[in-house]
Amino acid sequence: MRIPKNWVPILAKKIIENLISKDMIETSVPPKNLIEMTEKLIMEELIVEEKLNEEVRQLLKKYESEIQRGRLDYRKLFEMTKHKLIKERNIIL
């Protein structure tokens, strides 16, 4: 699932606040620090998916003429290629 980057700070804050309020974690650092670390982790994961998507786009460029002629469905081909790379590289999205 794609998440807009401007949602990341909001999501990170909600995640940490919920974990703390439900006593699921005990913190030895200020919650602000945990929120910042969580934001960083989420952004790193989003970047992994962005890079993967870009790689798939580059791979599909060689089939551009076939796609334009309607012989291949770009969206379907994109998803198939992406899932193949995810499986080959053991990526968790």
Protein Blocks (a to p, Z undefined) as FASTA:
>chain_A
ZZdfklmmmmmmmmmmmmmmnopaccfbdfklmmmmmmmmmmmmmmmmmmmmmmmmmmmm
mmmmmmmnopacfklmmmmmmmmmmmmnopaZZ
